[in-house]
């Protein structure tokens, strides 16, 4: 049975439906027809808005990067630079744990169209916020620029690696750990690993 959506409401409904499928069934379960079925609309509706599955996944990943940036912006109130970076790392990990399907999708390059201006600008904006307070990283012969790139890569690698281990369930599969100890472990890894 199809639902009636007000003008402009169908696109967000299809994106929400796609994310629900990602969280429940993984990327293998997400098709245009499945998104239409989940949203309760005709099977042709997603193609009118996104073209094909790559278009849908690209838009969903772009919305994920926008939401990640919004989540990270909430962590910028901390005045001390090192603690602010730790807060950004906690926000990054929290976003991944709260939105596992879309988080994993955001880094699935083989399924996304990175030439899309919406995706590339949303990704760049989120990345820029991760490096808030640092000079623009430049990979060149300039030692300062290269060291900035090293520091930015180290930060992101720690945040992303920890988030991915948690979302994939790898960390908890290797070691039996209580929820409270897991939260403590996350805090300690961030505190020890962040280079400020």
Buried (B, 14 or more C-beta within 10 A) or exposed (E): EEEEBEEEEBBEBBBBBBBBBBEEEEBEEBBBEBBBBBBBBEBEBBBEBBBEBBBBBBBBBBBBBBBBBEBBEEBBEEEEEEBBBBBBBBBBBBBBEEBBBBBBBBBEEEBBBEEBEBBBEBBEEBBEBBBBEBEEBEEEEEEEBBEBBEBBEEBBEBBBEBBBBBBEEEBEEEEEEEEEEBEEBBBEBBEEBBEE
